[in-house]
Amino acid sequence: MNRTAARMLTRLYPRVWRERYGREFTDFLEDRGGGLGMAVNVVWSAVWERIFPTIGGSMDTQLTTFGTVLRRPSAFAPLAMSGAALALVLGAIAFNRGVPHDTDEGAVAHLWQILMVAQMPVILFFALRWLPRAPRQSWPVLAIQVGAVLAAMAPVFLLGL
């Protein structure tokens, strides 16, 4: 890769990162060669670095960013569980060609109940663990979690399932 392209790609990274790794990274890009695939990978990594910045030589992530708190398993697991519960309900409605009104709840209803109940202790753990450590970043995550729970409950409540 030529020097100009290597410098341009390095400039995509945040200033703090460039001060620490910029010269070495530019030299690496020049020596490595690479093509379009490498350029796309570097752009992706630069975007990722701007969203989830790293600090120091140890590459420890900051707890002061929203993204690092959201990447914690106790933060995103309830979101995934709510998404799965919502997908179950919407899938059941789509495959039954309307709202099912069976006397027996069925497997979909039981899975939905398990997902909704199982995420409550995880949300509680997240609140107890992260609100004292990083309240400014944890409150929005907690609000998103509650919103996801309400979104998964809405079709069940509104359609009387």
Residue pairs with C-beta under 8 A, 6 or more apart in sequence:
1 29
1 30
1 32
1 33
1 34
1 38
1 39
2 30
3 26
3 30
5 29
5 39
6 26
6 29
6 30
7 26
9 29
9 39
9 42
9 43
9 46
10 18
10 22
10 25
10 26
10 29
11 18
12 42
12 43
12 46
12 47
13 21
13 22
13 25
13 46
13 49
13 50
14 49
14 50
14 53
16 53
16 55
17 49
17 53
17 54
20 56
20 57
29 38
29 42
32 38
51 67
52 61
52 65
52 67
52 68
52 71
53 61
53 62
53 65
54 60
54 61
54 62
55 61
55 62
61 68
61 71
62 68
63 69
63 133
63 134
63 137
64 134
64 136
64 137
65 137
66 137
66 140
66 141
68 137
69 75
69 130
69 134
69 137
69 138
69 141
70 76
70 141
70 144
72 126
72 130
74 122
74 125
74 126
74 129
74 130
75 126
75 130
75 141
75 145
77 119
77 122
78 119
78 122
78 123
78 126
78 145
78 148
78 149
79 144
79 145
79 148
81 115
81 116
81 118
81 119
81 122
82 115
82 116
82 119
82 145
82 148
82 149
82 151
82 152
83 148
83 152
84 115
85 111
85 112
85 115
85 116
85 152
86 148
86 151
86 152
86 155
88 108
88 111
88 112
88 115
89 108
89 112
89 152
89 155
89 156
89 161
90 155
91 108
92 100
92 108
93 99
93 100
93 155
93 159
99 159
99 160
99 161
100 106
100 161
109 161
112 152
112 156
115 152
116 149
116 152
116 153
119 145
119 149
123 142
123 145
123 146
123 149
126 138
126 141
126 142
126 145
127 138
127 142
130 137
130 138
130 141
131 138
131 139
131 142
155 161
